[in-house]
């Protein structure tokens, strides 16, 4: 059995961003047009009038201020209100492949690896554009990775489930290093004409290098101390789009029908998820003989700011600081499984004091004894959590790299 580390992360961020104000302007234009076109039916009580949205409501309800998207114009067009992503020929790399490769290259660079060092690719995301061939194998070909690839979907927990799967493979010696890639185009399944959810999602892609600790050389290493998974079935979040839709006559030509897109019962999600995630994380820490006070940072699923605040408060018994529970959903919105990895990528605890000096003078591995990582994932509503924990120096098992400066 090998010790395992995360040695590099990568992030692809789309070039276009939509602010709440821009999104609201488009939505309210649609509302005005709908209400005007259906004025008589609304007056007769046959059709319900639509209600306008506003930026203050969105930020208060979610903590979201903007979101990055693969296509801005199509979403903001009141006559369309969905991204315009042209079909590509089979001879072209797919859009998910393109996003995943960009994130993967950055993760490889941070890990100090080349495609020749990677034995497989796991694409773990909630929004796959096709059934086969697997996006992972396409990315494998685009990168020039030999070995294997497979896709997996556990909704918003896909990335953490992928990390756990990669960890097990590396630990058992089935691979030296694996890439876990999460390309998420969430805007393609979002109903931008629904006031309660039109603001929730954005697009992004992340990549994580999971490898054997004895082979790792990067300055961005985290021990994987442990992983814990839990799944619970729920209809509180659902998307009924799939290949069987075409076999049901009642669904013909209704790809934009509400239940064929993302739907949720937000209050039920909030009520069910918060206590369950807090209990899962607490149990996981206990199983690893760790206290909540040992946790330096919580990289939570970036779906809703109030949910994150409540989960951490249940664990800490107090409000968390922004350093303890960093937030990226204000800029990225909910990017499904990519969210917690984006937070991890952008907010890693820097070394300080003697630890920073030791690093600079001796060039020791950044996988220092206090930089352990645990993952916990519970996808009743796709809640995924990464935790950074302090570890005592006596628990360091891998040798430091040779000193660079004497």
HELIX and SHEET records of a PDB file:
HELIX    1   1 UNK A   20  UNK A   37  1                                  18    
HELIX    2   2 UNK A   39  UNK A   43  1                                   5    
HELIX    3   3 UNK A   55  UNK A   62  1                                   8    
HELIX    4   4 UNK A   73  UNK A   76  1                                   4    
HELIX    5   5 UNK A   95  UNK A  111  1                                  17    
HELIX    6   6 UNK A  115  UNK A  117  5                                   3    
HELIX    7   7 UNK A  135  UNK A  143  1                                   9    
HELIX    8   8 UNK A  155  UNK A  157  5                                   3    
HELIX    9   9 UNK A  158  UNK A  171  1                                  14    
HELIX   10  10 UNK A  186  UNK A  189  5                                   4    
HELIX   11  11 UNK A  213  UNK A  215  5                                   3    
HELIX   12  12 UNK A  243  UNK A  247  5                                   5    
HELIX   13  13 UNK A  249  UNK A  251  5                                   3    
HELIX   14  14 UNK A  258  UNK A  260  5                                   3    
HELIX   15  15 UNK A  266  UNK A  287  1                                  22    
HELIX   16  16 UNK A  292  UNK A  294  5                                   3    
HELIX   17  17 UNK A  305  UNK A  316  1                                  12    
HELIX   18  18 UNK A  329  UNK A  332  1                                   4    
HELIX   19  19 UNK A  338  UNK A  346  1                                   9    
HELIX   20  20 UNK A  353  UNK A  362  1                                  10    
HELIX   21  21 UNK A  393  UNK A  395  5                                   3    
SHEET    1   A 9 UNK A 148  UNK A 152  0                                        
SHEET    2   A 9 UNK A 120  UNK A 124  1                                        
SHEET    3   A 9 UNK A 177  UNK A 185  1                                        
SHEET    4   A 9 UNK A 203  UNK A 212 -1                                        
SHEET    5   A 9 UNK A   4  UNK A  12 -1                                        
SHEET    6   A 9 UNK A 222  UNK A 230 -1                                        
SHEET    7   A 9 UNK A 372  UNK A 378  1                                        
SHEET    8   A 9 UNK A 383  UNK A 389 -1                                        
SHEET    9   A 9 UNK A 295  UNK A 300 -1                                        
SHEET    1   B 2 UNK A  16  UNK A  19  0                                        
SHEET    2   B 2 UNK A  66  UNK A  69 -1                                        
SHEET    1   C 2 UNK A 237  UNK A 238  0                                        
SHEET    2   C 2 UNK A 263  UNK A 264 -1                                        
END                                                                             
